[in-house]
Amino acid sequence: MADYKFITYELLDEGKIARIMLNRPEARNAQNRGLLVELNDAFLAAEADDQVRVVILGGNGKMFSSGHDMGSKVAMEEFSGPTPHFSRNINGGTRDGNENLTLQEWHYYFQNTLRWRNLRKITIAQVHGPVFAAGLMLMWACDLIVAAEDTQFADVVATRLGMMGVEYFAHPWEFGPRKAKELLLTGDALGVDEAYAMGMVSKVFPQDQLSEKTLDFARRIATLPTQAALLVKEAVNQSQDNMGFTNALNACFTIHELNHSHWAIKSDGQRWVAVSDFDEGVQDWRTAPPVLNAKKTEVGG
């Protein structure tokens, strides 16, 4: 088994279930480059293992994932330290300007997530606490989502970074078009009960039983014939693709990169996202107020 630094990987039930856990609890499981590369390796290892029937993806610590790592010491060293992460020298990492960012984000954010969505195994996201921004990408890539009772879901990149959303822009498909606009324009959070009611979340479990209940759920699915399980997944994914899902994601990734270019021009090439220094409509993500629950901010609520 690979020696992972930022995740854990274990096989359960005689190898029928693989459990991957994001393992940066001190950073709220923020997604640095090393974590994403290891996560892809782990998903591919589970896919290649013919004993594995179901893959669980969760996170250690107080929350599933806070999204992209926006500047921890680990992340900065991966990009500009004396020994940068190997991925900074491939897949566009040595190119200049927007070409660098677009190619790197296409490979390590967008295509990775799309690859996990199409993994040849059934996948279950096990989430808890706040799930922010790129944390949504990870759970949306999974076939099923189970959540603890305290879970909330929010994409704050529009209100705090001046971006239209994350690279894997599944928001209209997961939230519905009008709710997607509301949540992105306000930065408010969707509660777990509403997420369950709209079908985004499959099961809601007590926090102290989340791991146990998720494993029981995975065991039920692992009893299905593997061909039947895969063809259920493939039939649903192909139906979604025939409605335009993957084409829409491709188009929105291009819009995402256009948004980056806007801020690069406005900041004279200093920043790829907005900061309050040059746009007062953006909240500084480091000092922004707590995310509000969308339902509780309703008039009269």
N, C-alpha and C positions, 0 to 999 in steps of 0.2 A: 504494500500500500504506500502511496506517495506520502512524503513528509510535508504536510501542509503547515503554513504559518498563520494564515488568516481565517481558515475554516477548519471544521472537523468533519470526518467522513467515517461512518461506521455501517457495517452490515448487520442486519437483524433477522430473526426468524429463518435461520439457516441460509442466509443470503438472499431471501426473497424481497426484502425491503432494505433500501439504502437510505440512510439519513444524513443529510448535509446540514451543518449548522454554521452560520456566519459567526465568527469568533473574535470580534473586536468590541467586546462589551464596554471597554473604557472609552471608545470612540462612538458609542451608540450604533455600532455596526455600519459606520459610514463606509462607502464603497471606494476604497483606493484601488489603484491599478493592480497591485499584487493580489488583492482579494478577488477581483473580477477574473483575472487569469486563472487563479486556483479554482474558482467556482466553475469556470468552463471546463477545466481539466476533470473536476469531480463529476460533473454532469456527463461528460463523454465517457468517463470510466464506468459509470453506472449504466449508460446506454450500451457499452460494449460487453458488459457482463450478462451472459445469458441466464444466469440464476436470478437476477434482479427483475422484479415485476413492477414495483412501485418505488418512487423516489419522493422522500419528504424533504422539504427545504424550510428550515427555521432559523432562528437567531438566538444566541445566548445573551443574557443580560436583560435590561429593562425594556428593550424594544426590539422589534424585528430589524428595522433599518431606518436610519435618518436620511438616507439618500446618498448622493455623491459626496465624497470627501472634499470639502471646500478649502482645505488648507492646513491639515494636521502636519506635524513634523514628518511623519512617515510618508505622507503623500508628496510633500515638497521635495524630500530626498529622492523619491522615485523619479521626479521630473528634472531636478537640477542639482542633485547631490553629486558627490565625487564618483559614485557608482550608480547611475540611473538604472531604472528597471529596463530589462532587455527590450521590452515592447516599445520603448521610446526611440529605438533605432530601426524599427521596421514599420510596415503598414502606414507609411506617410510620416512617421515620426521625425525624419530628417528633412522633410520638405519645409518650405517657407509659407508664412501668411496663413490665409484661410484654408489652403490646401492641406496643411498640417493638421489643423483642428478637425476639418471635415473628414479626412481619412481616418484619423485616430478615433473619432466618435463613431464613425460608421462601423469600424471593426469592433471596438471594445464596448460600445454601449448599444447601438442599434442592432447589428447583425448577431452579436452574442445573444441578445434577448430573443430575437426572432428564432434563432437556432434552438434555444431552450424551449420555446413554445412548440416547436415541431419535433422535440425529442421522441425517440421511438419507445418510450416508456410512459406510463401514467405518472404524473407528478402532482404533488399536493403541497401547497404553501401553508405553513403553520405560522400564523402571525399574531403579534400581541403588541400592546402599547401603541403609541402613535406610529403610523407608517407614512413617511414623508417622501414626496417627489420620486426619486429613482428607486426608492423602496417599493413603490407601486409597480414599477417595471418588473422587478423580480417576481412579485407575487402574481402579476397578470400573465407572466409567461407560463405559469403552472396551469394544469387542467382544472384543478379544484383548489379552493381557498377555504381553510378553516381558521377561525379567529377566537381569541379570548374575549370575554365579555367587556373588557375595558378598551378594546381596539378602536382607533379612529384613523381615518384615511384623508390625507390632504396633499395637494400639490401647491406649494407656496412660491414657485419659481417666478410667476408673473408679478406677484406683489413684492417679492424680496430681491429678485434678480433681473426683472424686466424681460423675462423670457416667456414665450407663448406656451410652454409646457416642456416636458422631458422628451428625450430623443425617440423613445418608443411610445408614440402618441396614440395610445389605445383609449384615451379618456371618453370619446363619444360612444365607443362600443361598450365600455364597462359601466359608465355612469348614465348614458343616454345623452343626446345632444344638448338639451337645455340645461340639465343639471351640470354637465361638463363645463358649460360656459359660466354658470354661477360659481362653481367651486374654484375655477381658475381665476376669474375676475375678482373674487373676494379673498381667496386664500383660506376660506373656511373649511372645516373638516366635516366629513360624512361619518355619522355614527354607525356602529356595527349593526344595530337593529335595522336601520334604513338600508344598509348595504346588504343585509340578509333578505329584506323584503324585495329588493330589486333583483336578487339572484346573483349578485356578484360574490357573495359569501355563501358557501354551502352549509356550514355548520358553525354554531357558536357554542363554545365550551367554557366552563369556569376556568379562571386563570390557573388555579392550582391543579387542574386536571388536564390542561391543554396537551401536554406531551403524551400522556397515557391515552386520552381519548383519540388523539390524532393517529396514534399507532394502531388502535383498535379499528379505526376507520380504514386505514391503509390495509389492514389484514383482510377486511371484507373484500376489498377490491382485488387484492392479491390472489383470492381464490378463483377468480374468473379465468377462463382459458386465455392465454396471452394473445392469441390471434383475435379473439372476439374483443378484448379490451382495446387493442391497438386500432382495430377497424372502427370501433365506436368513436374513438378520438379522431381518427382520420376523417370519418364521415362528417363529424361536426366541424372540424377545422376546414375541410374543403367547402362545406356549405357556407361558412363564414367568409372564406376567400372568394367564393363566387358572388358574394354580396359586396366585395370590394375591399375586404379588410387589409390584405397585404399591400395592395396598390395604394390605399389611403395612407398606410404607415410610411411607405416610401415617399409619397408626396409631402407628408408632414415633416419627415426628417429634413427634406430640403428647405422647408419653411423655417425649421429650427435653426439651420445653419445660416439662413438669411438674417435671422434675428441676432445671431452672434456677430455677423458682419456689421450690422447697424451699430452695435455698441463699440466694436473695434474702431470704426470710423469716428464715432462721436468722442472717443477717448484718445484719439490720435495713436491708435494701436497699442494702448496700454492695458486694456481690459476687454475680455470677450463677453462680459455680462455687465449689467448696470450696477452702479453703486450710487449711494445718495449724494456723493460729491458732485456728480454731474447730471443728476436727475432727481429732483426733490420729491417726485411721486413714488420713489422706491424706498421701501423700508430697509434699513441696514439689517441683513440677516443675522448679524451677531448680537444685535440689541433689540430686535423686533419683539413686540408684545406677543403673548401666548396666542396660539391658534384658537379661534373660536369654533364652537360647534354650529354648523349651518342651521340646524333645526332650532337651536336656542336663540339665534339672532333674528328669527322671524318677528315681524311686527306683532306685538301682543303676546309673544312667546315667553 
